[in-house]
Amino acid sequence: MKRFLICIISLFITTSVCWAQDTKFEKNTKYQKQVMETGFRILNSNQIEKRMTFYFVPKNEIKASIQKKDKQIKIYKGIIPFIESEDEIAAIISQEIAYGLNAHKGLWKRIVMLSRPKTYEINADKIGVDLMVNAGYNPIGMITILNKLVSEPCWFEMYYSKNAGEKRLLKIYDYIYSNYPEYLVDNEYKKNVYYQNFLLTTKQERKEIREKHNIKNISNKTQENN
C-alpha cells in the first residue's frame, strides 16, 4: 500500500511538472509569434528594406532592446504584464525598429547614438509613431504603455541617460498633435485609465502645445493669404 501511494504521488508530481512545462512552452510560443508578426507587419507596412529579427525572451526583466550590431530586437517577459493591446506592443517594437534604422547607418552612427542617448530616445519615439500609423496602429498606444513604464526622476535629471517620463510623453503628444491630430479626437483610448492619467497630469502643458500649434496654423494661413 505504501509503495502504491508513493507511485501515485510520484505520477501526480511528474504529470504536474510536465503540464506546467507544456503550459509555459505554449505561452512562450504564443508571445514569440505575436512579437514576430507585429514586427514584420511594421517592417512590411513601412517598406523597410533593412532586415531585422524579433525575439521573445522568457526572462522576468521589464525591458525591450535591440542588438545594434546584428539588428536583433528582443522583448522580455517582464514587460508582458504591462501590455494590454496590440497598439502597445507595436509601440515598443516600433521604437526598437527606429533604433535599428539608425544603427543600420554604420559604426559611427552607433557611436553618436551612445553619446547622445536622450536625443535618440526622442527620435526613436517620433519615428516609432510614424511606423505605427503606417502599419495601421493607433499611436496613442505609445502614450499609454510609456505612462506605465517610464520613470520620473526628481533630481538631477541632466545626469540620467533617459529623458524624464513626462517630458517624453509630452514630446510624443506634441508630435501626434502636429502630424496625426485625428487620433486625438474621440479616440478609442478616451476611457483608458492610463491615457486619462496622462491627460490629468499634463493639463497645462497640453494647453500650451495646442496654443502653439494654433498660432502656427493661423500664421501659415496668413502667409497663404498674402
C-alpha positions, 0 to 999 in steps of 0.5 A: 500500500505504501509503495502504491501511494508513493507511485501515485504521488510520484505520477501526480508530481511528474504529470504536474511538472510536465503540464506546467512545462507544456503550459509555459512552452505554449505561452512562450510560443504564443508571445514569440509569434505575436512579437514576430508578426507585429514586427514584420507587419511594421517592417512590411507596412513601412517598406523597410528594406533593412532586415531585422529579427524579433525575439521573445525572451522568457526572462522576468526583466521589464525591458525591450532592446535591440542588438545594434550590431546584428539588428536583433530586437528582443522583448522580455517577459517582464514587460508582458504584464504591462501590455494590454493591446496590440497598439502597445506592443507595436509601440515598443517594437516600433521604437526598437525598429527606429533604433535599428534604422539608425544603427543600420547607418554604420559604426559611427552612427552607433557611436553618436547614438551612445553619446547622445542617448536622450536625443535618440530616445526622442527620435526613436519615439517620433519615428516609432509613431510614424511606423505605427500609423503606417502599419495601421496602429493607433499611436496613442498606444505609445502614450499609454504603455510609456505612462506605465513604464517610464520613470520620473526622476526628481533630481538631477535629471541632466545626469540620467541617460533617459529623458524624464517620463513626462517630458517624453510623453509630452514630446510624443503628444506634441508630435501626434498633435502636429502630424496625426491630430485625428487620433486625438479626437474621440479616440478609442483610448478616451476611457483608458485609465492610463491615457486619462492619467496622462491627460490629468497630469499634463493639463497645462502643458497640453494647453500650451502645445495646442496654443502653439500649434494654433498660432502656427496654423493661423500664421501659415494661413496668413502667409497663404493669404498674402 
